[in-house]
Amino acid sequence: MSQKPSATIRYTAMRLGIFVGCFFVVWGLVRLRLVPAGLGDANLAWVVLLALVLSAPLSFVLLRKQREEMSQQIVGKVERAKGRLAENRSQEDAADDAARAAHS
């Protein structure tokens, strides 16, 4: 029985995949000298920065559906937590009212 991964994990993995793809594209362009290699020993930092700059808008556009699924999943969890909290509060209020009535 295989379980479907959560929307958050799936979205994060897909975002990481887009970043890694952008990293290798930028690295290749730097190696081919089509993109400047940065200053001094900052080559790796430069490649990472360019990959981040490229992957952010790509992720925003390409992962819209997954982001909405993740958002719905998070909203559902928050609503369930709020419901449990309200239920706990009402139980505490009832117990407090009963204790006050017993001491009156």
C-alpha positions as a LaTeX table, in Angstrom:
\begin{tabular}{lrrr}
\hline
Residue & $x$ (\AA) & $y$ (\AA) & $z$ (\AA) \\
\hline
Met1 & 0.00 & 0.00 & 0.00 \\
Ser2 & 1.76 & 3.19 & $-1.15$ \\
Gln3 & 0.79 & 6.47 & 0.38 \\
Lys4 & 0.70 & 9.68 & $-1.67$ \\
Pro5 & 3.31 & 12.19 & $-0.40$ \\
Ser6 & 1.96 & 15.34 & 1.15 \\
Ala7 & 1.51 & 18.39 & $-1.05$ \\
Thr8 & 4.16 & 20.24 & 0.95 \\
Ile9 & 6.80 & 17.57 & 0.35 \\
Arg10 & 5.88 & 17.28 & $-3.33$ \\
Tyr11 & 6.02 & 21.07 & $-3.83$ \\
Thr12 & 9.34 & 21.36 & $-2.01$ \\
Ala13 & 10.87 & 18.52 & $-4.04$ \\
Met14 & 9.68 & 20.05 & $-7.29$ \\
Arg15 & 11.06 & 23.45 & $-6.30$ \\
Leu16 & 14.39 & 21.89 & $-5.42$ \\
Gly17 & 14.39 & 20.10 & $-8.77$ \\
Ile18 & 13.84 & 23.37 & $-10.63$ \\
Phe19 & 16.67 & 24.98 & $-8.66$ \\
Val20 & 19.05 & 22.09 & $-9.39$ \\
Gly21 & 18.16 & 22.25 & $-13.08$ \\
Cys22 & 18.80 & 26.00 & $-13.14$ \\
Phe23 & 22.07 & 25.48 & $-11.26$ \\
Phe24 & 23.39 & 23.07 & $-13.88$ \\
Val25 & 22.24 & 25.29 & $-16.76$ \\
Val26 & 23.98 & 28.32 & $-15.23$ \\
Trp27 & 27.07 & 26.26 & $-14.40$ \\
Gly28 & 27.21 & 25.08 & $-18.02$ \\
Leu29 & 26.83 & 28.63 & $-19.32$ \\
Val30 & 29.62 & 29.82 & $-17.02$ \\
Arg31 & 31.88 & 26.94 & $-18.14$ \\
Leu32 & 31.17 & 27.84 & $-21.78$ \\
Arg33 & 31.97 & 31.47 & $-20.90$ \\
Leu34 & 28.56 & 32.66 & $-22.10$ \\
Val35 & 27.89 & 34.10 & $-18.63$ \\
Pro36 & 30.50 & 35.89 & $-16.51$ \\
Ala37 & 32.15 & 33.62 & $-13.95$ \\
Gly38 & 31.97 & 36.07 & $-11.04$ \\
Leu39 & 34.83 & 37.71 & $-9.21$ \\
Gly40 & 37.86 & 35.80 & $-7.99$ \\
Asp41 & 36.88 & 32.73 & $-5.99$ \\
Ala42 & 33.19 & 33.69 & $-5.94$ \\
Asn43 & 32.38 & 31.42 & $-8.89$ \\
Leu44 & 30.24 & 28.93 & $-6.94$ \\
Ala45 & 28.41 & 31.67 & $-5.04$ \\
Trp46 & 27.75 & 33.44 & $-8.36$ \\
Val47 & 26.35 & 30.27 & $-9.95$ \\
Val48 & 24.13 & 29.60 & $-6.90$ \\
Leu49 & 22.87 & 33.20 & $-6.88$ \\
Leu50 & 22.03 & 33.14 & $-10.58$ \\
Ala51 & 20.31 & 29.76 & $-10.20$ \\
Leu52 & 18.20 & 31.16 & $-7.34$ \\
Val53 & 17.28 & 34.23 & $-9.36$ \\
Leu54 & 16.23 & 32.07 & $-12.31$ \\
Ser55 & 14.46 & 29.33 & $-10.36$ \\
Ala56 & 12.25 & 31.63 & $-8.26$ \\
Pro57 & 10.09 & 33.00 & $-11.10$ \\
Leu58 & 10.11 & 29.63 & $-12.86$ \\
Ser59 & 8.81 & 27.95 & $-9.71$ \\
Phe60 & 6.20 & 30.66 & $-9.26$ \\
Val61 & 4.81 & 30.07 & $-12.74$ \\
Leu62 & 5.37 & 26.33 & $-13.19$ \\
Leu63 & 4.27 & 25.19 & $-9.72$ \\
Arg64 & 1.08 & 27.24 & $-9.35$ \\
Lys65 & $-1.13$ & 24.14 & $-9.15$ \\
Gln66 & 1.09 & 22.44 & $-6.57$ \\
Arg67 & 1.30 & 25.64 & $-4.50$ \\
Glu68 & $-2.50$ & 25.87 & $-4.43$ \\
Glu69 & $-2.78$ & 22.20 & $-3.37$ \\
Met70 & $-0.25$ & 22.80 & $-0.61$ \\
Ser71 & $-2.13$ & 25.91 & 0.52 \\
Gln72 & $-5.42$ & 24.02 & 0.68 \\
Gln73 & $-3.77$ & 21.24 & 2.67 \\
Ile74 & $-2.32$ & 23.73 & 5.15 \\
Val75 & $-5.63$ & 25.58 & 5.50 \\
Gly76 & $-7.36$ & 22.27 & 6.22 \\
Lys77 & $-4.84$ & 21.42 & 8.93 \\
Val78 & $-5.21$ & 24.87 & 10.51 \\
Glu79 & $-9.01$ & 24.59 & 10.51 \\
Arg80 & $-8.86$ & 21.15 & 12.16 \\
Ala81 & $-6.45$ & 22.49 & 14.79 \\
Lys82 & $-8.74$ & 25.45 & 15.48 \\
Gly83 & $-11.68$ & 23.06 & 15.86 \\
Arg84 & $-9.77$ & 20.90 & 18.35 \\
Leu85 & $-8.69$ & 23.99 & 20.28 \\
Ala86 & $-12.27$ & 25.28 & 20.47 \\
Glu87 & $-13.46$ & 21.84 & 21.60 \\
Asn88 & $-10.80$ & 21.72 & 24.32 \\
Arg89 & $-11.74$ & 25.21 & 25.48 \\
Ser90 & $-15.42$ & 24.30 & 25.72 \\
Gln91 & $-14.55$ & 21.17 & 27.73 \\
Glu92 & $-12.39$ & 23.24 & 30.08 \\
Asp93 & $-15.16$ & 25.83 & 30.44 \\
Ala94 & $-17.69$ & 23.11 & 31.24 \\
Ala95 & $-15.36$ & 21.56 & 33.83 \\
Asp96 & $-14.68$ & 24.98 & 35.35 \\
Asp97 & $-18.41$ & 25.77 & 35.50 \\
Ala98 & $-19.09$ & 22.40 & 37.15 \\
Ala99 & $-16.34$ & 22.98 & 39.73 \\
Arg100 & $-17.69$ & 26.46 & 40.53 \\
Ala101 & $-21.24$ & 25.08 & 40.87 \\
Ala102 & $-20.00$ & 22.37 & 43.21 \\
His103 & $-18.31$ & 24.95 & 45.48 \\
Ser104 & $-21.32$ & 27.27 & 45.56 \\
\hline
\end{tabular}
